[in-house]
Amino acid sequence: MTSNNYWLLALIPLMPALGATINGIFGRKLPHKLSHTIAVGAIAASFVVSLIAFGTLRSNVDGHEYNELYYKVYQWFSVAGLNVDIAFMFDNLSALMCLIITGVGTLIHIYSIGYMHDDESYSRYFTYLNLFCFAMLLLVLGDNLLVLFIGWEGVGLASYLLIGFWFSDNEKASAGKKAFIVNRIGDAAFLLGMFILFSFTGTLDILGSESDPGIREWVLTNGVNSTVFLPFATLICVLLFIGCTGKSAQIPLYVWLPDAMAGPTPVSALIHAATMVTAGVYMVTRLNFLFTLSPTAMLLIATVGALTALFAASIAIVQRDIKKVLAYSTVSQLGYMFLAAGVGGFYAAVFHL
């Protein structure tokens, strides 16, 4: 059963967004203690709300057992049959991701207080950190591919700002630009796949609501029997997966992640610790009903995952810089996740995460 008016969902991404806004506007005038209190308080509050939502999801309310929580904030726009709602969904997958993002994010925010205490751009750092968490939460909660894509791009922007945080150092600035450019290659394919999918389904909502079904309902009722759609399903899945290779550092778009270690150490932890780089795994798992229609796309995902796992692990064992070892190890483990997803083991992929 779906709860269609669970307004607390809006607070989960809203909290870090407010933290980023306050620090971004007033941060320079605020003392360090107040600046980090706002940032840590925002992400911690988001974690608490995520726990409350998870408790609601797993509890029996009024004799009903909810497997999805849904909240439509408002209709963003409606043009030529394209209706885009700012809506959030919270199911088992979203719950897991939200708890990881906010839980790990809170710990990283707290650690950053001591790590960055002497930095001149203290408030700017916490602004970017809150912005990153907001974008990631928007990505995993959005029930519309366009909203998800905004979060997807927001994560890319925030990672660029954080990796190149010390931009006066040319090496660190170049690492930030490299991450930004490589991710844009994948994002272009993602965007193309998204709109080809819309041309068939007429909606960008993923799950939708009972009154307005989304992509999942269309695929399961119409797509599986459509001789026109099935050949295009492979193209759509491949394009979406190319976007995932950029965000989750798979062959050939893995080259940005080792250089991402140029940013502050807590940033490296945030990018590597089940947040940004797992966005691709989340997306494949979220759209599993679409990917399973294409054995060719699933084979491609499994093959790329297996090659990346072996290739990155081989590079990691000859590295002398501990940060590089961790970076290539992360790439390798992500490869295992995609290998699991590619053979249909979506639960295993998320469990590995």
Secondary structure as a PSIPRED ss2 file (coil, helix, strand):
# PSIPRED VFORMAT (PSIPRED V4.0)

   1 M C   1.000  0.000  0.000
   2 T E   0.000  0.000  1.000
   3 S E   0.000  0.000  1.000
   4 N C   1.000  0.000  0.000
   5 N E   0.000  0.000  1.000
   6 Y C   1.000  0.000  0.000
   7 W H   0.000  1.000  0.000
   8 L H   0.000  1.000  0.000
   9 L H   0.000  1.000  0.000
  10 A H   0.000  1.000  0.000
  11 L H   0.000  1.000  0.000
  12 I H   0.000  1.000  0.000
  13 P H   0.000  1.000  0.000
  14 L H   0.000  1.000  0.000
  15 M H   0.000  1.000  0.000
  16 P H   0.000  1.000  0.000
  17 A H   0.000  1.000  0.000
  18 L H   0.000  1.000  0.000
  19 G H   0.000  1.000  0.000
  20 A H   0.000  1.000  0.000
  21 T H   0.000  1.000  0.000
  22 I H   0.000  1.000  0.000
  23 N H   0.000  1.000  0.000
  24 G H   0.000  1.000  0.000
  25 I H   0.000  1.000  0.000
  26 F H   0.000  1.000  0.000
  27 G H   0.000  1.000  0.000
  28 R H   0.000  1.000  0.000
  29 K H   0.000  1.000  0.000
  30 L C   1.000  0.000  0.000
  31 P C   1.000  0.000  0.000
  32 H H   0.000  1.000  0.000
  33 K H   0.000  1.000  0.000
  34 L H   0.000  1.000  0.000
  35 S H   0.000  1.000  0.000
  36 H H   0.000  1.000  0.000
  37 T H   0.000  1.000  0.000
  38 I H   0.000  1.000  0.000
  39 A H   0.000  1.000  0.000
  40 V H   0.000  1.000  0.000
  41 G H   0.000  1.000  0.000
  42 A H   0.000  1.000  0.000
  43 I H   0.000  1.000  0.000
  44 A H   0.000  1.000  0.000
  45 A H   0.000  1.000  0.000
  46 S H   0.000  1.000  0.000
  47 F H   0.000  1.000  0.000
  48 V H   0.000  1.000  0.000
  49 V H   0.000  1.000  0.000
  50 S H   0.000  1.000  0.000
  51 L H   0.000  1.000  0.000
  52 I H   0.000  1.000  0.000
  53 A H   0.000  1.000  0.000
  54 F H   0.000  1.000  0.000
  55 G H   0.000  1.000  0.000
  56 T H   0.000  1.000  0.000
  57 L H   0.000  1.000  0.000
  58 R H   0.000  1.000  0.000
  59 S C   1.000  0.000  0.000
  60 N E   0.000  0.000  1.000
  61 V E   0.000  0.000  1.000
  62 D C   1.000  0.000  0.000
  63 G C   1.000  0.000  0.000
  64 H E   0.000  0.000  1.000
  65 E E   0.000  0.000  1.000
  66 Y C   1.000  0.000  0.000
  67 N C   1.000  0.000  0.000
  68 E E   0.000  0.000  1.000
  69 L E   0.000  0.000  1.000
  70 Y E   0.000  0.000  1.000
  71 Y E   0.000  0.000  1.000
  72 K E   0.000  0.000  1.000
  73 V E   0.000  0.000  1.000
  74 Y E   0.000  0.000  1.000
  75 Q E   0.000  0.000  1.000
  76 W E   0.000  0.000  1.000
  77 F E   0.000  0.000  1.000
  78 S E   0.000  0.000  1.000
  79 V E   0.000  0.000  1.000
  80 A C   1.000  0.000  0.000
  81 G C   1.000  0.000  0.000
  82 L E   0.000  0.000  1.000
  83 N E   0.000  0.000  1.000
  84 V E   0.000  0.000  1.000
  85 D E   0.000  0.000  1.000
  86 I E   0.000  0.000  1.000
  87 A E   0.000  0.000  1.000
  88 F E   0.000  0.000  1.000
  89 M E   0.000  0.000  1.000
  90 F E   0.000  0.000  1.000
  91 D C   1.000  0.000  0.000
  92 N H   0.000  1.000  0.000
  93 L H   0.000  1.000  0.000
  94 S H   0.000  1.000  0.000
  95 A H   0.000  1.000  0.000
  96 L H   0.000  1.000  0.000
  97 M H   0.000  1.000  0.000
  98 C H   0.000  1.000  0.000
  99 L H   0.000  1.000  0.000
 100 I H   0.000  1.000  0.000
 101 I H   0.000  1.000  0.000
 102 T H   0.000  1.000  0.000
 103 G H   0.000  1.000  0.000
 104 V H   0.000  1.000  0.000
 105 G H   0.000  1.000  0.000
 106 T H   0.000  1.000  0.000
 107 L H   0.000  1.000  0.000
 108 I H   0.000  1.000  0.000
 109 H H   0.000  1.000  0.000
 110 I H   0.000  1.000  0.000
 111 Y H   0.000  1.000  0.000
 112 S H   0.000  1.000  0.000
 113 I H   0.000  1.000  0.000
 114 G H   0.000  1.000  0.000
 115 Y H   0.000  1.000  0.000
 116 M C   1.000  0.000  0.000
 117 H C   1.000  0.000  0.000
 118 D C   1.000  0.000  0.000
 119 D C   1.000  0.000  0.000
 120 E C   1.000  0.000  0.000
 121 S C   1.000  0.000  0.000
 122 Y H   0.000  1.000  0.000
 123 S H   0.000  1.000  0.000
 124 R H   0.000  1.000  0.000
 125 Y H   0.000  1.000  0.000
 126 F H   0.000  1.000  0.000
 127 T H   0.000  1.000  0.000
 128 Y H   0.000  1.000  0.000
 129 L H   0.000  1.000  0.000
 130 N H   0.000  1.000  0.000
 131 L H   0.000  1.000  0.000
 132 F H   0.000  1.000  0.000
 133 C H   0.000  1.000  0.000
 134 F H   0.000  1.000  0.000
 135 A H   0.000  1.000  0.000
 136 M H   0.000  1.000  0.000
 137 L H   0.000  1.000  0.000
 138 L H   0.000  1.000  0.000
 139 L H   0.000  1.000  0.000
 140 V H   0.000  1.000  0.000
 141 L H   0.000  1.000  0.000
 142 G E   0.000  0.000  1.000
 143 D C   1.000  0.000  0.000
 144 N E   0.000  0.000  1.000
 145 L H   0.000  1.000  0.000
 146 L H   0.000  1.000  0.000
 147 V H   0.000  1.000  0.000
 148 L H   0.000  1.000  0.000
 149 F H   0.000  1.000  0.000
 150 I H   0.000  1.000  0.000
 151 G H   0.000  1.000  0.000
 152 W H   0.000  1.000  0.000
 153 E H   0.000  1.000  0.000
 154 G H   0.000  1.000  0.000
 155 V H   0.000  1.000  0.000
 156 G H   0.000  1.000  0.000
 157 L H   0.000  1.000  0.000
 158 A H   0.000  1.000  0.000
 159 S H   0.000  1.000  0.000
 160 Y H   0.000  1.000  0.000
 161 L H   0.000  1.000  0.000
 162 L H   0.000  1.000  0.000
 163 I H   0.000  1.000  0.000
 164 G C   1.000  0.000  0.000
 165 F C   1.000  0.000  0.000
 166 W C   1.000  0.000  0.000
 167 F C   1.000  0.000  0.000
 168 S C   1.000  0.000  0.000
 169 D C   1.000  0.000  0.000
 170 N H   0.000  1.000  0.000
 171 E H   0.000  1.000  0.000
 172 K H   0.000  1.000  0.000
 173 A H   0.000  1.000  0.000
 174 S H   0.000  1.000  0.000
 175 A H   0.000  1.000  0.000
 176 G H   0.000  1.000  0.000
 177 K H   0.000  1.000  0.000
 178 K H   0.000  1.000  0.000
 179 A H   0.000  1.000  0.000
 180 F H   0.000  1.000  0.000
 181 I H   0.000  1.000  0.000
 182 V H   0.000  1.000  0.000
 183 N H   0.000  1.000  0.000
 184 R H   0.000  1.000  0.000
 185 I H   0.000  1.000  0.000
 186 G H   0.000  1.000  0.000
 187 D H   0.000  1.000  0.000
 188 A H   0.000  1.000  0.000
 189 A H   0.000  1.000  0.000
 190 F H   0.000  1.000  0.000
 191 L H   0.000  1.000  0.000
 192 L H   0.000  1.000  0.000
 193 G H   0.000  1.000  0.000
 194 M H   0.000  1.000  0.000
 195 F H   0.000  1.000  0.000
 196 I H   0.000  1.000  0.000
 197 L H   0.000  1.000  0.000
 198 F H   0.000  1.000  0.000
 199 S H   0.000  1.000  0.000
 200 F H   0.000  1.000  0.000
 201 T H   0.000  1.000  0.000
 202 G C   1.000  0.000  0.000
 203 T C   1.000  0.000  0.000
 204 L C   1.000  0.000  0.000
 205 D E   0.000  0.000  1.000
 206 I C   1.000  0.000  0.000
 207 L C   1.000  0.000  0.000
 208 G E   0.000  0.000  1.000
 209 S C   1.000  0.000  0.000
 210 E C   1.000  0.000  0.000
 211 S C   1.000  0.000  0.000
 212 D C   1.000  0.000  0.000
 213 P E   0.000  0.000  1.000
 214 G C   1.000  0.000  0.000
 215 I H   0.000  1.000  0.000
 216 R H   0.000  1.000  0.000
 217 E H   0.000  1.000  0.000
 218 W H   0.000  1.000  0.000
 219 V H   0.000  1.000  0.000
 220 L H   0.000  1.000  0.000
 221 T H   0.000  1.000  0.000
 222 N C   1.000  0.000  0.000
 223 G H   0.000  1.000  0.000
 224 V H   0.000  1.000  0.000
 225 N H   0.000  1.000  0.000
 226 S C   1.000  0.000  0.000
 227 T C   1.000  0.000  0.000
 228 V C   1.000  0.000  0.000
 229 F H   0.000  1.000  0.000
 230 L H   0.000  1.000  0.000
 231 P H   0.000  1.000  0.000
 232 F H   0.000  1.000  0.000
 233 A H   0.000  1.000  0.000
 234 T H   0.000  1.000  0.000
 235 L H   0.000  1.000  0.000
 236 I H   0.000  1.000  0.000
 237 C H   0.000  1.000  0.000
 238 V H   0.000  1.000  0.000
 239 L H   0.000  1.000  0.000
 240 L H   0.000  1.000  0.000
 241 F H   0.000  1.000  0.000
 242 I H   0.000  1.000  0.000
 243 G H   0.000  1.000  0.000
 244 C H   0.000  1.000  0.000
 245 T H   0.000  1.000  0.000
 246 G H   0.000  1.000  0.000
 247 K H   0.000  1.000  0.000
 248 S C   1.000  0.000  0.000
 249 A C   1.000  0.000  0.000
 250 Q C   1.000  0.000  0.000
 251 I C   1.000  0.000  0.000
 252 P C   1.000  0.000  0.000
 253 L C   1.000  0.000  0.000
 254 Y C   1.000  0.000  0.000
 255 V C   1.000  0.000  0.000
 256 W H   0.000  1.000  0.000
 257 L H   0.000  1.000  0.000
 258 P H   0.000  1.000  0.000
 259 D H   0.000  1.000  0.000
 260 A H   0.000  1.000  0.000
 261 M H   0.000  1.000  0.000
 262 A H   0.000  1.000  0.000
 263 G C   1.000  0.000  0.000
 264 P C   1.000  0.000  0.000
 265 T H   0.000  1.000  0.000
 266 P H   0.000  1.000  0.000
 267 V H   0.000  1.000  0.000
 268 S H   0.000  1.000  0.000
 269 A H   0.000  1.000  0.000
 270 L H   0.000  1.000  0.000
 271 I H   0.000  1.000  0.000
 272 H H   0.000  1.000  0.000
 273 A C   1.000  0.000  0.000
 274 A C   1.000  0.000  0.000
 275 T C   1.000  0.000  0.000
 276 M H   0.000  1.000  0.000
 277 V H   0.000  1.000  0.000
 278 T H   0.000  1.000  0.000
 279 A H   0.000  1.000  0.000
 280 G H   0.000  1.000  0.000
 281 V H   0.000  1.000  0.000
 282 Y H   0.000  1.000  0.000
 283 M H   0.000  1.000  0.000
 284 V H   0.000  1.000  0.000
 285 T H   0.000  1.000  0.000
 286 R H   0.000  1.000  0.000
 287 L C   1.000  0.000  0.000
 288 N H   0.000  1.000  0.000
 289 F H   0.000  1.000  0.000
 290 L H   0.000  1.000  0.000
 291 F H   0.000  1.000  0.000
 292 T C   1.000  0.000  0.000
 293 L C   1.000  0.000  0.000
 294 S C   1.000  0.000  0.000
 295 P H   0.000  1.000  0.000
 296 T H   0.000  1.000  0.000
 297 A H   0.000  1.000  0.000
 298 M H   0.000  1.000  0.000
 299 L H   0.000  1.000  0.000
 300 L H   0.000  1.000  0.000
 301 I H   0.000  1.000  0.000
 302 A H   0.000  1.000  0.000
 303 T H   0.000  1.000  0.000
 304 V H   0.000  1.000  0.000
 305 G H   0.000  1.000  0.000
 306 A H   0.000  1.000  0.000
 307 L H   0.000  1.000  0.000
 308 T H   0.000  1.000  0.000
 309 A H   0.000  1.000  0.000
 310 L H   0.000  1.000  0.000
 311 F H   0.000  1.000  0.000
 312 A H   0.000  1.000  0.000
 313 A H   0.000  1.000  0.000
 314 S H   0.000  1.000  0.000
 315 I H   0.000  1.000  0.000
 316 A H   0.000  1.000  0.000
 317 I C   1.000  0.000  0.000
 318 V C   1.000  0.000  0.000
 319 Q C   1.000  0.000  0.000
 320 R C   1.000  0.000  0.000
 321 D C   1.000  0.000  0.000
 322 I H   0.000  1.000  0.000
 323 K H   0.000  1.000  0.000
 324 K H   0.000  1.000  0.000
 325 V H   0.000  1.000  0.000
 326 L H   0.000  1.000  0.000
 327 A H   0.000  1.000  0.000
 328 Y H   0.000  1.000  0.000
 329 S H   0.000  1.000  0.000
 330 T H   0.000  1.000  0.000
 331 V H   0.000  1.000  0.000
 332 S H   0.000  1.000  0.000
 333 Q H   0.000  1.000  0.000
 334 L H   0.000  1.000  0.000
 335 G H   0.000  1.000  0.000
 336 Y H   0.000  1.000  0.000
 337 M H   0.000  1.000  0.000
 338 F H   0.000  1.000  0.000
 339 L H   0.000  1.000  0.000
 340 A H   0.000  1.000  0.000
 341 A H   0.000  1.000  0.000
 342 G H   0.000  1.000  0.000
 343 V C   1.000  0.000  0.000
 344 G C   1.000  0.000  0.000
 345 G C   1.000  0.000  0.000
 346 F H   0.000  1.000  0.000
 347 Y H   0.000  1.000  0.000
 348 A H   0.000  1.000  0.000
 349 A H   0.000  1.000  0.000
 350 V H   0.000  1.000  0.000
 351 F H   0.000  1.000  0.000
 352 H H   0.000  1.000  0.000
 353 L C   1.000  0.000  0.000
